[in-house]
Amino acid sequence: MASSEVDQKFLGRLAKAVEPNNALLASMLFKILGLSINVAGQLVRARKQRRLDTTRFTQSLELYFHIIWLSREGLVMLEQYVIPMVGDYVELKVLAYKLRASFYHIFVLFHNNPPVSTMGIMTTPQQQQAATRAAMPDVATPTPMSRVDKGKGVDRGGGGGGGDLASEISRSSVQPTHPVEQGMPVGPPPGFERQAAAAAAAAAAAAAAAAAQQQQAYPHATLIPPPEPAATFLLPSVDYLPTAHQYFREAIALADGLLWGSHSLRLSVKTEYAAFLYECVHDREGSRRLARDTIAEVYEAGEGMDDDMFTDACELVTVLGKMMKRGLGGAAGSSGGRPSPSQAGGGGGGNGGGATTMMTSQGGESSATVVPPVPAVPTPVGIENPI
């Protein structure tokens, strides 16, 4: 996601590179780097908690709230201060568009409505209990006993020890003057009264039609509004899946057009997009196909790279190899690997295989001569083709 090690390396490197010419952009990149490092451990903790038991609520809603809040703040900094300034850069432009898709990936996992993953928690136990009590109006809800006035309260002129709230407001030296402060409705700007009235009438008609349709479909049901998601106070509860999918397509198009096949940043974009297809879109075959095609593009690329990028590419190719076999099971996952030693030895004529047995005929009798195997050139560690 937005917290992968490859993205963090490029964030720090590119922030240092643009700092002499654009201090504001470098400052925002360093802030997003710190944010991504902070959210990395929290994402791991959240996944572990939900992996233990997806039917129970997490023990710490603050963890989920913190993840959503950090992602929201990172997206604001990215869209307002980074993306408008990356037109003259290549790697930074790809990274910025990838990070935007990554933040929306987090929204889809933890706060999408309707939910598409078991990672998020839509409602708290208290909200579900409140909805249950609302569905049973016959059950009496106990009300707290009012406090007994023992004559020790200060007389506020309201006839009781607790005083009157209206009289307290009237005593204040700062009086509300704006309609919003007085709790009154605010009218539309001058000249827009007709449009506002038409919009309000259309909204009321749509709501009435929806209520009538639902009442007609379920005549004996009580209309109870569903409880709001737990993190609605941080982020609107809407369907983020189409937006996230569109942003991933834009990042993929940029990575394919600006970076070569074995570039580690390009591999990072493809790796997270494959995870997004598997976890959120539930297109498992498309996720495996994307991983397989990306690995093939890596081995077809002829561009050079430094040692650090080579190491990152090896790690991402290993992850893509696992994602290529994800969801196929043990038997299907092992069916496309290397041949077994017995098959390699029985093939004959291959370098690096087992010992080759040559059959010769002497006087009508067969004798076997074992030829020692030819030593094979070792393959570099981490660059084996998993296809």
Phi, psi and chi 1 to 4 in degrees:
 res  aa     phi    psi   chi1   chi2   chi3   chi4
   1 MET       - -147.6  -66.6 -176.3 -170.0      -
   2 ALA   -72.4    0.3      -      -      -      -
   3 SER  -116.7   20.2   57.3      -      -      -
   4 SER   -71.0  152.5   65.3      -      -      -
   5 GLU   -65.8  -34.5  -65.2 -177.1   -0.1      -
   6 VAL   -64.6  -43.2  173.5      -      -      -
   7 ASP   -64.5  -38.4  -62.1  -19.3      -      -
   8 GLN   -66.4  -38.1  -66.3  172.2    9.3      -
   9 LYS   -62.1  -46.3  -72.7 -178.4 -179.3  179.5
  10 PHE   -69.0  -33.9  -84.7   96.5      -      -
  11 LEU   -61.5  -49.0  -86.5  172.4      -      -
  12 GLY   -65.2  -41.6      -      -      -      -
  13 ARG   -66.7  -45.4 -172.0 -177.3  -51.9  163.1
  14 LEU   -72.9  -33.9  -64.6  174.3      -      -
  15 ALA   -62.7  -40.2      -      -      -      -
  16 LYS   -67.4  -33.2 -168.2   67.6  175.9  176.8
  17 ALA   -73.5  -36.8      -      -      -      -
  18 VAL   -90.5   -3.7  -57.0      -      -      -
  19 GLU   -61.3  -40.1 -169.8  173.3   12.6      -
  20 PRO   -63.8  -32.5  -22.9   34.6      -      -
  21 ASN   -98.0  -26.9  -60.0  -34.9      -      -
  22 ASN  -144.1   89.5 -163.4  -27.5      -      -
  23 ALA   -68.0  -35.3      -      -      -      -
  24 LEU   -65.9  -44.4  176.5   60.4      -      -
  25 LEU   -63.4  -41.2  177.7   58.9      -      -
  26 ALA   -63.7  -39.4      -      -      -      -
  27 SER   -63.0  -42.1  173.4      -      -      -
  28 MET   -67.4  -37.5  -70.7  -60.3  164.1      -
  29 LEU   -65.2  -39.4  -68.4  176.8      -      -
  30 PHE   -66.3  -36.2  -80.4  124.0      -      -
  31 LYS   -66.5  -42.6  -71.4 -179.2  179.7  179.4
  32 ILE   -65.9  -33.5  -64.9  176.7      -      -
  33 LEU   -63.0  -47.1  172.8   60.3      -      -
  34 GLY   -63.2  -37.7      -      -      -      -
  35 LEU   -64.4  -42.7 -176.8  146.0      -      -
  36 SER   -67.9  -35.7   64.7      -      -      -
  37 ILE   -66.1  -38.1  -66.5  174.9      -      -
  38 ASN   -66.7  -41.1 -167.5    0.2      -      -
  39 VAL   -78.5  -16.0   78.7      -      -      -
  40 ALA   -61.9  -51.6      -      -      -      -
  41 GLY   -65.0  -33.4      -      -      -      -
  42 GLN   -69.8  -35.0  -61.1 -175.7   11.3      -
  43 LEU   -64.4  -39.3  -71.7  171.9      -      -
  44 VAL   -65.0  -43.3  173.8      -      -      -
  45 ARG   -62.9  -41.7  -73.6  175.8   52.7 -163.0
  46 ALA   -64.6  -40.7      -      -      -      -
  47 ARG   -64.8  -39.4  -74.6 -176.2  177.3  -86.9
  48 LYS   -65.9  -40.7  -72.3 -177.9  178.6  179.0
  49 GLN   -64.3  -41.5  -72.3 -176.8    3.1      -
  50 ARG   -76.5  -24.8  -60.9  -58.5  -76.3  172.7
  51 ARG   -71.3  -27.5 -169.3  179.5  -65.1  116.3
  52 LEU   -67.2  -47.9  -66.9  176.6      -      -
  53 ASP  -159.2  109.3 -172.9    2.1      -      -
  54 THR   -81.4   -6.7   57.9      -      -      -
  55 THR   -89.8  -17.8   60.1      -      -      -
  56 ARG  -101.7  160.8   66.7 -178.8 -178.0 -178.8
  57 PHE   -80.1  148.5  -69.5   94.6      -      -
  58 THR   -65.1  152.6 -179.7      -      -      -
  59 GLN   -74.6  -17.8  -61.2  177.5   -3.3      -
  60 SER  -136.4   98.8  175.7      -      -      -
  61 LEU   -69.4  -23.1  -78.1  175.8      -      -
  62 GLU   -60.8  -30.0  -72.8   78.3    6.6      -
  63 LEU   -62.8  -45.8  174.1   62.7      -      -
  64 TYR   -67.2  -41.5  -75.4   75.9      -      -
  65 PHE   -61.6  -39.4  -65.0  158.5      -      -
  66 HIS   -67.7  -39.7 -157.0 -164.8      -      -
  67 ILE   -62.4  -46.3  -69.6  174.0      -      -
  68 ILE   -67.0  -39.2  -64.7  174.0      -      -
  69 TRP   -66.1  -44.7  176.6   74.0      -      -
  70 LEU   -61.8  -41.5  -72.7  175.0      -      -
  71 SER   -65.6  -38.7  -57.2      -      -      -
  72 ARG   -64.4  -44.4 -174.7 -164.3   68.3 -179.1
  73 GLU   -67.5  -38.3  -64.1  -58.2  -49.6      -
  74 GLY   -64.3  -38.3      -      -      -      -
  75 LEU   -66.7  -38.4 -179.1   63.6      -      -
  76 VAL   -63.0  -47.3  169.8      -      -      -
  77 MET   -62.6  -38.4  -70.8 -171.3  -70.5      -
  78 LEU   -67.2  -45.8 -168.2   68.9      -      -
  79 GLU   -76.5  -28.2  -69.4 -177.3  -24.2      -
  80 GLN   -92.0  -31.7  -66.6 -175.0   -0.7      -
  81 TYR  -120.7  -19.5  -61.6   99.8      -      -
  82 VAL  -104.8  -55.7  177.5      -      -      -
  83 ILE   -59.0  -39.1  -67.8 -179.0      -      -
  84 PRO   -66.6  -12.1  -23.3   34.8      -      -
  85 MET  -110.6    6.8  -57.7 -178.1 -174.9      -
  86 VAL  -102.7   17.3  -62.5      -      -      -
  87 GLY   -65.7  -30.4      -      -      -      -
  88 ASP   -93.5    2.8  -61.9  -26.3      -      -
  89 TYR  -114.4  153.4  -54.9   94.5      -      -
  90 VAL   -98.2  -64.6  175.9      -      -      -
  91 GLU   -64.6  -38.7  -67.6  178.8  -22.6      -
  92 LEU   -66.6  -34.2 -177.0   55.1      -      -
  93 LYS   -66.7  -44.8 -173.5  174.4 -176.1  179.2
  94 VAL   -62.6  -42.3  176.1      -      -      -
  95 LEU   -64.3  -41.7  178.6   61.0      -      -
  96 ALA   -64.0  -44.3      -      -      -      -
  97 TYR   -68.2  -32.6  -81.7   77.5      -      -
  98 LYS   -68.6  -40.7 -169.7  -98.0 -179.7 -176.6
  99 LEU   -65.9  -35.9  -71.1  175.8      -      -
 100 ARG   -62.1  -44.1 -178.5  175.9   63.7  174.7
 101 ALA   -64.8  -33.6      -      -      -      -
 102 SER   -66.9  -41.5  -60.6      -      -      -
 103 PHE   -64.1  -40.4  -73.7  129.9      -      -
 104 TYR   -67.8  -29.2  -87.2   91.6      -      -
 105 HIS   -61.1  -40.7 -174.0 -172.3      -      -
 106 ILE   -65.7  -40.7  -65.2  176.8      -      -
 107 PHE   -61.0  -41.3  -64.6  157.4      -      -
 108 VAL   -65.9  -39.2  173.0      -      -      -
 109 LEU   -69.3  -41.9  -78.5  177.2      -      -
 110 PHE  -106.2  -18.7  -68.7   91.8      -      -
 111 HIS  -145.0   27.9 -167.4   61.7      -      -
 112 ASN   -85.1  147.2 -160.9   68.9      -      -
 113 ASN  -134.1  108.2 -171.9   17.5      -      -
 114 PRO   -77.1  151.7   28.5  -35.9      -      -
 115 PRO   -66.9  140.6   22.4  -31.5      -      -
 116 VAL  -117.3   -1.1  -62.8      -      -      -
 117 SER  -143.3  159.4  172.7      -      -      -
 118 THR   -83.8    2.6   58.4      -      -      -
 119 MET   -73.8  -38.2  -66.1  -64.6  -60.6      -
 120 GLY   -83.5  163.0      -      -      -      -
 121 ILE  -124.2  111.5  -64.7 -179.7      -      -
 122 MET   -78.4  -42.6  -64.0  -55.9  -65.2      -
 123 THR  -132.5  154.5   56.0      -      -      -
 124 THR   -91.4  162.2   60.2      -      -      -
 125 PRO   -58.4  -35.0  -23.5   32.3      -      -
 126 GLN   -65.1  -38.2  -68.3   78.5    8.3      -
 127 GLN   -68.0  -38.5  -70.7  174.2  -32.9      -
 128 GLN   -66.5  -38.9  -73.1 -169.0  -12.8      -
 129 GLN   -64.8  -38.4  -66.9  174.9    3.9      -
 130 ALA   -65.2  -39.8      -      -      -      -
 131 ALA   -65.9  -36.7      -      -      -      -
 132 THR   -66.6  -40.9  -55.6      -      -      -
 133 ARG   -66.1  -35.0  -72.2 -164.6  -61.4  -93.4
 134 ALA   -68.3  -29.9      -      -      -      -
 135 ALA   -76.6  -14.5      -      -      -      -
 136 MET  -119.7   82.1  -63.8 -177.6  -62.3      -
 137 PRO   -71.1  -14.6   26.0  -33.4      -      -
 138 ASP   -75.2  -19.6  -64.6  -25.9      -      -
 139 VAL   -78.5  122.8  179.2      -      -      -
 140 ALA   -75.5  135.2      -      -      -      -
 141 THR   -96.7  121.6  -56.5      -      -      -
 142 PRO   -64.4  137.3   23.5  -33.3      -      -
 143 THR  -105.1  142.2   57.2      -      -      -
 144 PRO   -67.0  143.4   23.1  -32.8      -      -
 145 MET   -70.4  138.5  -61.9  178.6   61.1      -
 146 SER   -71.7  148.8   58.3      -      -      -
 147 ARG   -71.7  141.0  -64.4 -179.8   56.8 -174.7
 148 VAL   -83.7  127.3  179.4      -      -      -
 149 ASP   -79.2  114.3 -173.5    7.4      -      -
 150 LYS   -96.9   12.4  -61.5 -178.7  179.3 -179.4
 151 GLY    81.1    9.6      -      -      -      -
 152 LYS   -99.5   -3.4  -62.4 -178.8 -179.9 -179.8
 153 GLY   -79.9  160.5      -      -      -      -
 154 VAL   -78.9  133.9 -179.6      -      -      -
 155 ASP   -74.0  114.7 -173.5    8.3      -      -
 156 ARG  -100.2    2.4  -57.5  -67.6 -175.2 -177.8
 157 GLY    85.3    9.0      -      -      -      -
 158 GLY  -102.5    2.7      -      -      -      -
 159 GLY    89.0    2.6      -      -      -      -
 160 GLY  -148.0  169.3      -      -      -      -
 161 GLY   -70.1  -26.1      -      -      -      -
 162 GLY   -81.1  -16.5      -      -      -      -
 163 GLY    81.8  176.6      -      -      -      -
 164 ASP  -115.8  130.1 -169.0    1.7      -      -
 165 LEU   -66.6  -36.4 -177.8   59.9      -      -
 166 ALA   -65.1  -39.0      -      -      -      -
 167 SER   -67.7  -33.9   61.7      -      -      -
 168 GLU   -66.0  -40.1  -73.2  -63.5  -38.3      -
 169 ILE   -65.6  -38.8  -65.5  177.6      -      -
 170 SER   -68.8  -24.0   61.9      -      -      -
 171 ARG   -76.7  -19.0  -70.0  172.4  179.9  -93.1
 172 SER   -65.5  142.9  175.1      -      -      -
 173 SER   -77.6  -20.7   60.1      -      -      -
 174 VAL   -99.5  107.9 -179.5      -      -      -
 175 GLN   -98.9  138.7  -62.7  -63.0  -34.5      -
 176 PRO   -68.2  134.5   24.1  -32.2      -      -
 177 THR  -114.4  -30.7   57.2      -      -      -
 178 HIS   -83.1  147.3 -163.6  -88.9      -      -
 179 PRO   -58.2  -31.5  -25.6   33.1      -      -
 180 VAL   -65.2  -40.0  174.5      -      -      -
 181 GLU   -68.9  -29.9  -61.6  176.8   -4.1      -
 182 GLN   -85.4   -0.2  -62.1  177.3    0.8      -
 183 GLY    78.8   15.6      -      -      -      -
 184 MET   -94.2  151.8  -60.2  171.4   57.5      -
 185 PRO   -66.7  146.1   24.5  -33.6      -      -
 186 VAL  -100.8  127.7 -178.9      -      -      -
 187 GLY   -79.4  169.3      -      -      -      -
 188 PRO   -71.2  165.5   26.0  -33.4      -      -
 189 PRO   -63.7  159.1  -20.2   31.1      -      -
 190 PRO   -60.4  132.9  -22.0   31.4      -      -
 191 GLY    95.6   -9.9      -      -      -      -
 192 PHE  -114.1   16.9  -69.6   88.5      -      -
 193 GLU   -64.0  -41.6  -68.3   82.4   -0.7      -
 194 ARG   -66.7  -42.9 -176.6  176.5  -59.6  176.4
 195 GLN   -65.5  -39.4  -67.6   85.8  -19.1      -
 196 ALA   -65.8  -41.0      -      -      -      -
 197 ALA   -65.5  -39.9      -      -      -      -
 198 ALA   -65.2  -41.7      -      -      -      -
 199 ALA   -65.2  -41.3      -      -      -      -
 200 ALA   -64.5  -40.3      -      -      -      -
 201 ALA   -66.2  -39.6      -      -      -      -
 202 ALA   -65.5  -41.4      -      -      -      -
 203 ALA   -65.0  -41.5      -      -      -      -
 204 ALA   -65.4  -39.0      -      -      -      -
 205 ALA   -65.9  -40.7      -      -      -      -
 206 ALA   -64.7  -42.2      -      -      -      -
 207 ALA   -64.4  -41.0      -      -      -      -
 208 ALA   -66.1  -39.4      -      -      -      -
 209 ALA   -65.4  -40.3      -      -      -      -
 210 ALA   -65.6  -41.6      -      -      -      -
 211 ALA   -65.4  -39.8      -      -      -      -
 212 ALA   -66.2  -38.9      -      -      -      -
 213 GLN   -66.0  -42.0 -176.8  177.8    3.1      -
 214 GLN   -67.4  -37.8 -173.5  173.6    1.4      -
 215 GLN   -67.7  -33.3 -175.7   67.0   21.9      -
 216 GLN   -71.0  -36.9 -176.2  177.9    2.9      -
 217 ALA   -71.9  -37.7      -      -      -      -
 218 TYR  -127.0   83.1  -55.4   97.3      -      -
 219 PRO   -68.2  -26.3   23.7  -32.6      -      -
 220 HIS  -100.8    6.3  -58.3  -71.1      -      -
 221 ALA   -89.4  148.0      -      -      -      -
 222 THR   -94.1  124.8  -55.3      -      -      -
 223 LEU   -73.8  108.3  -61.9 -179.9      -      -
 224 ILE  -120.2  120.8  -59.0  173.1      -      -
 225 PRO   -64.8  138.8   23.3  -32.3      -      -
 226 PRO   -68.2  151.6   25.0  -33.8      -      -
 227 PRO   -66.5  145.2   23.2  -32.9      -      -
 228 GLU   -73.0  150.6  -67.8 -175.3   -9.0      -
 229 PRO   -60.2  158.6  -24.2   32.9      -      -
 230 ALA   -66.3  -32.5      -      -      -      -
 231 ALA  -104.7   27.2      -      -      -      -
 232 THR   -66.2  -27.6  -53.1      -      -      -
 233 PHE   -69.9  -14.9   68.3   98.3      -      -
 234 LEU   -98.1  -35.5  -70.1  173.2      -      -
 235 LEU  -152.0  138.8 -159.7   67.7      -      -
 236 PRO   -60.5  142.6  -22.0   31.9      -      -
 237 SER   -90.3   91.0  177.6      -      -      -
 238 VAL  -132.7 -178.2  -63.6      -      -      -
 239 ASP   -90.3  105.7 -171.2    4.7      -      -
 240 TYR   -90.9   -2.5  -65.4   97.1      -      -
 241 LEU   -63.9  -48.5 -175.3   60.2      -      -
 242 PRO   -61.3  -40.3  -20.5   32.9      -      -
 243 THR   -65.1  -44.1  -53.3      -      -      -
 244 ALA   -62.2  -41.3      -      -      -      -
 245 HIS   -63.2  -41.6 -152.2  170.7      -      -
 246 GLN   -64.6  -41.0  177.6   61.6   30.1      -
 247 TYR   -67.8  -34.2  -74.5  157.5      -      -
 248 PHE   -66.7  -39.3  -92.7  114.3      -      -
 249 ARG   -62.8  -40.4  -68.1 -166.6 -174.6  101.1
 250 GLU   -64.9  -41.5  -64.9  178.3    4.9      -
 251 ALA   -66.2  -38.8      -      -      -      -
 252 ILE   -64.7  -42.1  -70.3  -69.6      -      -
 253 ALA   -63.2  -41.0      -      -      -      -
 254 LEU   -65.7  -43.5  -78.2  176.2      -      -
 255 ALA   -64.0  -40.3      -      -      -      -
 256 ASP   -68.4  -33.3  -69.6  -21.1      -      -
 257 GLY   -85.5  -23.3      -      -      -      -
 258 LEU  -111.9  -20.1  -59.9  177.3      -      -
 259 LEU  -121.1  153.1  -56.1  176.6      -      -
 260 TRP   -81.3  171.5   61.8   87.4      -      -
 261 GLY   -63.4  -33.0      -      -      -      -
 262 SER  -100.3   11.3   57.7      -      -      -
 263 HIS   -67.0  133.0 -162.4  -73.1      -      -
 264 SER   -66.9  -32.4   56.6      -      -      -
 265 LEU   -68.6  -38.6 -176.7   56.6      -      -
 266 ARG   -64.0  -39.3 -176.3  175.7 -177.1  -90.8
 267 LEU   -66.3  -34.6  -65.5  178.8      -      -
 268 SER   -65.0  -41.2  175.9      -      -      -
 269 VAL   -62.7  -45.3  178.0      -      -      -
 270 LYS   -67.4  -36.3  -64.6  -69.0 -173.6   75.1
 271 THR   -65.0  -46.0  -58.4      -      -      -
 272 GLU   -70.1  -33.2 -177.2  168.1   -4.8      -
 273 TYR   -65.6  -37.8 -175.3   43.4      -      -
 274 ALA   -63.7  -40.2      -      -      -      -
 275 ALA   -65.7  -38.5      -      -      -      -
 276 PHE   -63.6  -42.7  175.1   78.9      -      -
 277 LEU   -62.9  -37.2  -70.9  176.5      -      -
 278 TYR   -76.4  -44.3 -168.8   91.6      -      -
 279 GLU   -86.7  -36.0  -63.1  174.6  -11.8      -
 280 CYS  -107.0  -48.7  -59.3      -      -      -
 281 VAL   -78.3  -22.1 -174.8      -      -      -
 282 HIS    62.7   32.1  -55.9  -64.8      -      -
 283 ASP   -98.5   80.6 -175.9    7.3      -      -
 284 ARG   -69.3  -39.7  -60.0 -171.8  174.0 -174.6
 285 GLU   -66.4  -39.8 -177.1   59.2   32.4      -
 286 GLY   -64.5  -36.7      -      -      -      -
 287 SER   -64.9  -45.0  174.2      -      -      -
 288 ARG   -66.2  -38.5  -70.0 -171.2  -73.0  -97.2
 289 ARG   -65.2  -41.0 -178.1  171.7   58.3 -107.6
 290 LEU   -62.9  -43.1  175.6   63.3      -      -
 291 ALA   -62.8  -42.0      -      -      -      -
 292 ARG   -65.7  -43.2 -178.2  170.8   56.8 -108.2
 293 ASP   -67.0  -36.3  -64.8  -16.7      -      -
 294 THR   -66.0  -40.2  -56.0      -      -      -
 295 ILE   -64.2  -40.8  -65.5  173.7      -      -
 296 ALA   -62.7  -38.7      -      -      -      -
 297 GLU   -66.1  -33.4  -67.0  170.9   -1.4      -
 298 VAL   -63.6  -44.0  170.6      -      -      -
 299 TYR   -76.0  -18.8  -75.3   96.7      -      -
 300 GLU   -87.1  -15.5  -67.6  173.7   -0.9      -
 301 ALA   -73.4  136.5      -      -      -      -
 302 GLY  -110.5    6.5      -      -      -      -
 303 GLU   -76.3  151.2  -65.3   81.3    3.9      -
 304 GLY   -83.4  165.2      -      -      -      -
 305 MET  -153.3  158.3   61.0  179.4   72.0      -
 306 ASP   -81.3  176.2   55.8   11.3      -      -
 307 ASP   -65.1  -39.4  -66.3  -19.4      -      -
 308 ASP   -64.8  -45.6 -169.5   16.3      -      -
 309 MET   -67.5  -33.4 -173.3  174.5  -67.5      -
 310 PHE   -63.5  -41.8  177.1   79.5      -      -
 311 THR   -63.8  -44.4  -56.7      -      -      -
 312 ASP   -63.4  -40.4  -66.6  -23.3      -      -
 313 ALA   -64.0  -39.2      -      -      -      -
 314 CYS   -62.2  -42.9  -68.6      -      -      -
 315 GLU   -65.4  -42.0  -66.4  177.9   -3.9      -
 316 LEU   -69.5  -34.5  -69.0  173.4      -      -
 317 VAL   -65.1  -37.2  165.7      -      -      -
 318 THR   -63.8  -42.6  -56.9      -      -      -
 319 VAL   -64.3  -42.5  174.3      -      -      -
 320 LEU   -64.4  -34.8  -73.4  169.1      -      -
 321 GLY   -62.8  -37.7      -      -      -      -
 322 LYS   -70.3  -38.2  -64.2  178.2 -179.8  178.6
 323 MET   -70.1  -26.3  -62.4 -179.1   70.2      -
 324 MET   -65.9  -28.0 -174.4 -178.3   63.1      -
 325 LYS  -106.3    9.8  -56.3  173.2 -176.6  178.7
 326 ARG   -70.8  131.5 -171.8  178.6 -177.6 -176.5
 327 GLY    83.2    3.4      -      -      -      -
 328 LEU   -93.9  -12.7  -64.7  177.6      -      -
 329 GLY    87.9  172.0      -      -      -      -
 330 GLY   -68.7  -43.3      -      -      -      -
 331 ALA   -68.9  -43.3      -      -      -      -
 332 ALA   -72.7  -31.8      -      -      -      -
 333 GLY   -70.8  -28.4      -      -      -      -
 334 SER   -93.1   -1.4   61.6      -      -      -
 335 SER   -79.4  -15.2   59.6      -      -      -
 336 GLY  -108.1   14.9      -      -      -      -
 337 GLY   -88.0 -155.6      -      -      -      -
 338 ARG   -73.4  155.6  -62.9 -174.3  179.3   87.3
 339 PRO   -69.2  155.8   23.4  -33.4      -      -
 340 SER   -72.1  161.1   60.9      -      -      -
 341 PRO   -58.1  -37.4  -24.8   33.3      -      -
 342 SER   -65.2  -37.7   60.5      -      -      -
 343 GLN   -69.6  -39.5  -65.5  173.6  -11.3      -
 344 ALA   -65.8  -38.9      -      -      -      -
 345 GLY   -73.7  -33.6      -      -      -      -
 346 GLY   -77.1  -16.2      -      -      -      -
 347 GLY   -69.7  -38.2      -      -      -      -
 348 GLY    74.5  141.8      -      -      -      -
 349 GLY    81.2    2.2      -      -      -      -
 350 GLY   -98.4  134.1      -      -      -      -
 351 ASN   -71.6  141.3  -67.4  -21.6      -      -
 352 GLY    82.6    3.0      -      -      -      -
 353 GLY   -85.2 -163.0      -      -      -      -
 354 GLY   -78.1 -175.9      -      -      -      -
 355 ALA   -68.3  133.0      -      -      -      -
 356 THR   -90.0  131.0  -55.7      -      -      -
 357 THR  -100.2  120.3  -57.0      -      -      -
 358 MET  -106.9  126.7  -58.9 -179.0   62.2      -
 359 MET   -95.2  124.7  -54.6  -61.4  -64.0      -
 360 THR  -122.9  152.5   60.5      -      -      -
 361 SER  -110.0  127.2  175.6      -      -      -
 362 GLN  -133.0  103.4  -61.6  177.6   -3.2      -
 363 GLY    63.9   36.1      -      -      -      -
 364 GLY    84.0   -4.8      -      -      -      -
 365 GLU  -109.8  144.6  -63.9  179.9   -1.3      -
 366 SER   -96.5  137.6  -60.3      -      -      -
 367 SER  -133.0  143.5   61.7      -      -      -
 368 ALA  -103.5  131.3      -      -      -      -
 369 THR  -115.2  123.6  -57.0      -      -      -
 370 VAL   -91.4  119.1  179.3      -      -      -
 371 VAL   -96.6  127.5 -179.3      -      -      -
 372 PRO   -63.8  147.8   22.6  -32.3      -      -
 373 PRO   -70.0  150.8   26.8  -34.2      -      -
 374 VAL   -82.8  127.4  179.1      -      -      -
 375 PRO   -63.2  133.1   22.2  -31.8      -      -
 376 ALA   -91.9  155.4      -      -      -      -
 377 VAL   -74.5  124.1  179.2      -      -      -
 378 PRO   -65.3  140.9   24.3  -32.8      -      -
 379 THR   -82.6  137.0  -54.9      -      -      -
 380 PRO   -56.8  141.7  -22.5   31.6      -      -
 381 VAL   -66.7  130.7  177.5      -      -      -
 382 GLY    92.4   -6.6      -      -      -      -
 383 ILE  -111.7   15.5 -156.4   63.8      -      -
 384 GLU   -66.9  143.0  -62.7   89.2   -8.9      -
 385 ASN   -81.8  114.7 -170.2  -13.3      -      -
 386 PRO   -79.3   -4.5   29.3  -33.4      -      -
 387 ILE   -73.8      -  -60.9 -179.1      -      -
